[in-house]
Amino acid sequence: MIDIQNVTLAYADRVILRDISLELSERRIAIIGANGSGKSSFARLLNGLVMPTKGDVLVDGLNTRTHGKDVRQKVGFVFQNPDNQIVFPVVEEDLAFGMKNLKFSKEDIAQKTTDILSRYNMLDMREHPAHLLSGGQKQLLAISGVLVMEPTYVVLDEPTTLLDLRNKRRITHAINALEQTVILASHDLDLLTDFDRVIVFDDGRIAIDDVPSVAIPHYIKLMS
Ligand SMILES: Nc1ncnc2c1ncn2[C@@H]1O[C@H](COP(=O)(O)OP(=O)(O)OP(=O)(O)O)[C@@H](O)[C@H]1O
């Protein structure tokens, strides 16, 4: 479980999130809200990319302030733009990077690389330059790079925003098929209909926290 305890987040003197307390335990949780409402900032709090100004974030009991490395291993993070996530020029090198850091054996790295690339029908791209992949393939590579590190939670920050409809469908399918707990920040309401819980941020606070069939219509009303 991810436990958010009385978290306030401010950049300089501008408060983005105000005294938020939440227990995230469902398998599929969505975070929605207007532009600038703090979705990305909230997502980044969950794996210690951003620290709360006040309060604490605990991941399976580990505080992001004191156990950053362990937390980042438990909570994989997928950025909106895969170009920010893909750091090595060749697909298999990029996948190997995180696993090498975790001291996985060579054989294990090779096997996990094969498994994840076949899962996404990208096995023949193993030795491809990453920058030549399509937008959808890049996002799948970014997701793959997170999954091979075997996280318990996967946080995705607007992973479909830059994609065309076909690639959006591929990523949606990939997200729906994840066995991990998923926490997804998104503007894309189509993605969220099968989720367990939708949390709506508005002006630094939680405006709605409910199942999609209740939360989404409320959100649409709030935005109109
Ligand atoms: N590192 C930072 N330093 C200062 N201000 C920041 C920083 N990161 C975000 N902000 C500001 O905090 C506010 C919330 O940003 P955030 O990206 O979390 O919102 P969001 O809901 O994800 O927005 P969007 O839907 O546009 O992606 C914005 O006004 C943004 O400009």
The ligand as a Tripos MOL2 file, in Angstrom:
@<TRIPOS>MOLECULE
LIG
   31    33     1     0     0
SMALL
NO_CHARGES

@<TRIPOS>ATOM
      1 N1          9.7780   21.8510  -10.2880 N.pl3     1 LIG1
      2 C1          8.8420   22.8150  -10.2700 C.ar      1 LIG1
      3 N2          9.1330   24.0540   -9.8130 N.ar      1 LIG1
      4 C2          8.1990   25.0210   -9.7610 C.ar      1 LIG1
      5 N3          6.9170   24.8600  -10.1660 N.ar      1 LIG1
      6 C3          6.5680   23.6540  -10.6350 C.ar      1 LIG1
      7 C4          7.5180   22.5590  -10.7270 C.ar      1 LIG1
      8 N4          6.8620   21.4750  -11.2300 N.ar      1 LIG1
      9 C5          5.5840   21.8580  -11.4480 C.ar      1 LIG1
     10 N5          5.4180   23.1560  -11.0930 N.ar      1 LIG1
     11 C6          4.1480   23.9070  -11.1440 C.3       1 LIG1
     12 O1          3.2330   23.2320  -10.3140 O.3       1 LIG1
     13 C7          1.9220   23.2200  -10.8900 C.3       1 LIG1
     14 C8          1.4240   21.8150  -10.9620 C.3       1 LIG1
     15 O2          2.1650   21.1530  -11.9680 O.3       1 LIG1
     16 P1          1.9420   19.6380  -12.3520 P.3       1 LIG1
     17 O3          2.8170   19.3560  -13.5460 O.co2     1 LIG1
     18 O4          2.0980   18.7930  -11.1690 O.co2     1 LIG1
     19 O5          0.4140   19.6580  -12.7840 O.3       1 LIG1
     20 P2         -0.4140   18.6850  -13.7470 P.3       1 LIG1
     21 O6         -1.7510   18.5530  -13.1360 O.co2     1 LIG1
     22 O7          0.3470   17.4270  -13.9790 O.co2     1 LIG1
     23 O8         -0.4910   19.5280  -15.0700 O.3       1 LIG1
     24 P3         -0.6910   19.0530  -16.5960 P.3       1 LIG1
     25 O9         -2.0390   18.4390  -16.7000 O.co2     1 LIG1
     26 O10        -0.5980   20.3350  -17.3550 O.co2     1 LIG1
     27 O11         0.4430   18.1130  -16.9130 O.co2     1 LIG1
     28 C9          2.0410   23.9320  -12.2220 C.3       1 LIG1
     29 O12         1.6150   25.2460  -12.0680 O.3       1 LIG1
     30 C10         3.5220   23.8820  -12.5440 C.3       1 LIG1
     31 O13         3.9180   24.9990  -13.2850 O.3       1 LIG1
@<TRIPOS>BOND
     1     1     2 1
     2     2     3 ar
     3     2     7 ar
     4     3     4 ar
     5     4     5 ar
     6     5     6 ar
     7     6     7 ar
     8     6    10 ar
     9     7     8 ar
    10     8     9 ar
    11     9    10 ar
    12    10    11 1
    13    11    12 1
    14    11    30 1
    15    12    13 1
    16    13    14 1
    17    13    28 1
    18    14    15 1
    19    15    16 1
    20    16    17 2
    21    16    18 1
    22    16    19 1
    23    19    20 1
    24    20    21 2
    25    20    22 1
    26    20    23 1
    27    23    24 1
    28    24    25 2
    29    24    26 1
    30    24    27 1
    31    28    29 1
    32    28    30 1
    33    30    31 1
@<TRIPOS>SUBSTRUCTURE
     1 LIG1         1 GROUP 0 **** ****
